[in-house]
C-alpha cells in the first residue's frame, strides 16, 4: 500500500516518529522544523514523508507533550505549511489513531469520517 501511495506522487504526511514509510518508499523524512523542505513539498517540488510530530532520527523535532504542541502551534511557518497542505492538496489519513487528536488537525476535521 505504501508503494502505491508513493506512486500517486502526492504528499505523504504522518504523525508517526518511525521510518517505516521511508524504508518502504525510499523517500526521505522531513520534519516540521525543516521549513525550506516543507515549502518544496507543499509546492510539489520535492517528494518526501512529512513527519508532523517529528522523527526519531531528529529528537529535537518530536512533539511529545503540551509544551511541544505549543511550540508547533505558535510556529508561524509550520502553521502556514499545514494550512497550505490543507488548502491545496487532497489528504488521505491512513492508519492514524490518537495522533489525529492533535489540535493542529482541527481545520482538517470538519466533515471527515473515521
N, C-alpha and C positions, 0 to 999 in steps of 0.2 A: 504494500500500500504506500509506503514512504517513497519508493521509486516512482510510482505512478503520480504522486503529488509533486515530486520534483520535476517530472516531465511536463507538467502543466505550466511550468515557468511562472508560477505565482509565488508571492512571498509566503514563506513558511515561518510562522510565529509560534513560540511555545512559552509556557511558564515553567517548564522543567529545567533543572540545573544540569542534567547529564548530557552526554554527547551521542546518545543513541541515534538521533536523526542524522547527525553528521556522519556517523560511522556507516550508515546505510546509503545516504545520498551523496556522500563525498563533498558536500557543501561546507564552507567554513562557518564557524559560530561567530555571531556578532551580539554584543550586549547593548543594553540601553545606554551605556556610558560611551559608546563609540559613535559619537554624533555624526561625523562625516560619512561613516559607512551606512548609518540608518537612512540618511538622505538619499544615498545611492540606491538602497533597497526600495525606498518609497517611490523613487522615480523610475524604477525598473532598469537601472543601470548596472546593478550587481545582484547576483543570486547568493543568498546566504540563509542561515537559520537565525532568526532574531529571537534572542532569549530575553523576554520582558522582565523576568525575575532574576536574571544573572545566569552565569555559567560556572560550573565547578572549577574550571581552569583559571577563572578570574574572580577569586573570592570577594574582592572589593566591590563587585557588581551585584552580589547576592542580596536579594530582598528577603529578609528573614523575620523581621519584627516591625513594630509600629513605627519606630524611627526611620527604618529603611523605606517603608511605604511613604512616609512623609518626604523623604529625600526625592523619590521619583515623582511624587505628586507636585512638588514645588520646583522641579527641574523644567524650566520653560521649553528647552529643546526636546526633552523626552516627551513632554505633553504634546508639543507640536507634531512630533513624529507619529505618535499614537493617533492623533486626530487626522493627520494626513492619510494614514493607512485606512482609518475608518471611513473617510470621505471619498477616497479614490479607488479602493480595492474591495472586491468581494472577499469575505472572510469565512473560512470553514474551520471550526474548532474541533479537533479530533482528539479523543482520549483525554479530555480535560475533566478534572474533578473540582476540588475546592479552590484551585487556582483561579477559577472564574469568579470567585467572590471578591477578587481584588477590586478596590474602589476605582481603579483606572478603567475597568471594563463597563462601568455604568453607562457610558454613551453607546456601547455596543449592544447592551442587553435589552433594549426596548423591542419587544415583539419577537424575541427569539424563543426557540423551543429546545428543551433538553431531552 
